[in-house]
Amino acid sequence: MEKLKCVLVMPAYNEAGCIEMVVLAWSKALTLLLGQGSFKMIIVNDGSRDETGSILDSLALRLPALSVVHQVNAGHGPALVNAYTRACALASEYIFHVDSDDQFIPGEFALLWDNRSRSSFIMGWRKIRQDAFHRHVISLILRTMLFAIFGVNIKDSNIPYRLISCDYLKKLLAVLPVGVFAPNVFLAVLAARDGQDIMNIPVTHEDRKTGIVSMMGMKLFKICLRSFRELVSFRLTLGSRLKRLR
């Protein structure tokens, strides 16, 4: 069997309003760019309370490349790590992460794909971020904090639009702290400190048209506090983790 070129991973939670459109759009885009049979899609349904799960099961009957995983609600981070781990087991050349909320354009995947020979870890960057003002503030604080704590300048460290070599992702996952809230941030820091040119390629970010933002108010504050503590703890072990990575 020919090795897969790419596995798309996508966590999903309560996205019944757009999930079918999103999956079909990405399936079409990957087919046009990579060819039929050269990619897989793994979508982890993180305990959705709406019709997301049943819609995905129906799509899996129509799309041979699609695998759907249902898990008890654990949050975006655990769902993403679950998807990454399953994708790595398929031994694809590359793994691409995008979220299920229809805020990114499938056609711009080629911007990352065409640069894959330049780095094992490539990230997009939301050049105009279509989110509430407080999320812009949090992103600025995070970028400043990562520079202060880790000495890395990453424009959009948590962006769900990244292309990673499968072999390299396996190494990153092996040294990723267990149970962190935002694993993509930690993966980006590890890659940057390991010398990868993560590139920060500008991509379009669109308004959310369906669903709701679940992290607001006091919940968002608690998550930010937790993430800060996790990053400080991570800094204390970064050296040893980089040695294991290399």
Protein Blocks (a to p, Z undefined) as FASTA:
>chain_A
ZZdfbdcddddehilkmmmmmmmmmmmmmmmmnoghiaccddddehiablmlmmmmmmmm
mmmkbccdddddebjklmmmmmmmmmmmnopabdcdddfkopacfklmmmmmmmmmmpcb
dcdddfbacbdfklmmmmmmmmmmmmmmnopacfblmbccdcddfklmmmmmmmgcehia
blmlmmmmmmmmnopaehlpacdddddfedjdfbgcjllmmmmmmmmmmmmmmmmmmmmm
mmmmZZ
